[in-house]
Amino acid sequence: MPRFKSRIKEALVHRHEQGLTRQLKVLENSNGPLLSSEGSYFINFSSNDYLGLANDPELVEAWQNGLSQYGAGSAASPLVTGFSSAHRNLEAQLCEWLGFERAILFSSGFSANQALLFSLLEKDDVLLQDKLNHASLMEAGVLSPATTKRFKHNDVQHLESLLSRSPQSLVVTEGVFSMDGDQAPLEDIASLTNEYDSWLAVDDAHGIGVLGDRGAGSCNAVQITPNILVVTFGKAFGLSGAAILCSSEGGDYLTQFARHHVYSTAMPPSQAFALSHACQMIQTQDWRREKLIELGGIYAEQMKGIQGFVDTKTPIKPFVIGEAQTALSIAEELKRNQIWVTAIRPPTVQAGTARLRITLTANHTQKQVNQLSRSLLQAIELSCALKGEV
Ligand SMILES: *Cc1c(COP(=O)(O)O)cnc(C)c1O
């Protein structure tokens, strides 16, 4: 058998034996609070559309207007002819809102993170990453010419011990961690990077739009300005794409050397136009953030004290179960009660910490959150009963 064919077969068998096979599922309305699958409806607690913008008529209309104004595709990479006034306006708006000199656009957060680390790092550099950073950052770090070291999750002391041995490092953390919903101690990390002549890059994929004044994100919330800020548009913006915010020189540098920017077709101008509109909605519609806080409070009130419940200040509410198989069967039981949550298993999270990743959005109702808590409590009880624990 040709080696690639056998490699694929073996890898699939191995995944299956571990019970970790993943599958694509066709869903309808999964960008709203009620999704449907094979004719049944479920309350959707799995989306990253925290502010409820992904299917908002106002945003849909903005994209339609962008299409009328700019046509469909960008037709080229940004440095060739793909950069329009819609792109420039979006960059300017992001800079003003978030307090940076330059913003460089990318088609995804994954590519922005890769572009950042690949273009900035050289052979003698040290990259210090939080152990729970997103796969795009981890992979780019490992493939970059720099030496990558991971510091224990949110552990400032561990970070300091690494920095004291390698000053002039690049420290990369997330503002809000995607699978735990907790926040990095950004003030402490920023003062450490300062003290050790290092640079700080923050990936705020889950904080932008949700935290801070007018949704300006995790850094704004604690009044720090990292050297580099990555924001992505696939979560609270309700769309897709990403931007790297930096100094004017940093922007010039990325324009020369960020290969994912230089050699990739620019996002459609209509999308940039819609993103500008999302930017305004995020800044002016405080009620969306207030709603999230209200719903988070209700959920916490109902779940506190239950083993596995983790209190967070973000719309990401992990419910840690442990075994991958148990997490799966509890998620299945929830589906029988019209609740859609995703079981997150290794290798996405550490072995033994399989969990339900529950996310709230501004489009959920109190009633839906009540239903979530009730069904979750029942499903846990049932699971314990089946295991003979009660
Ligand atoms: C989702 C995510 C990304 C990737 O962004 P995409 O736009 O989905 O490619 C990067 N970093 C973090 C922390 C994320 O959660």
The ligand as a Gaussian input file, in Angstrom:
#p B3LYP/6-31G(d) Opt

LIG

0 1
 C      -10.961000      31.239000      17.054000
 C       -9.593000      31.631000      17.471000
 C       -8.589000      31.889000      16.551000
 C       -8.782000      31.623000      15.099000
 O       -9.541000      32.601000      14.508000
 P      -10.329000      32.242000      13.165000
 O      -10.699000      33.582000      12.665000
 O      -11.460000      31.378000      13.551000
 O       -9.341000      31.553000      12.277000
 C       -7.385000      32.354000      17.007000
 N       -7.148000      32.515000      18.330000
 C       -8.076000      32.237000      19.240000
 C       -7.760000      32.412000      20.686000
 C       -9.318000      31.761000      18.849000
 O      -10.226000      31.447000      19.753000

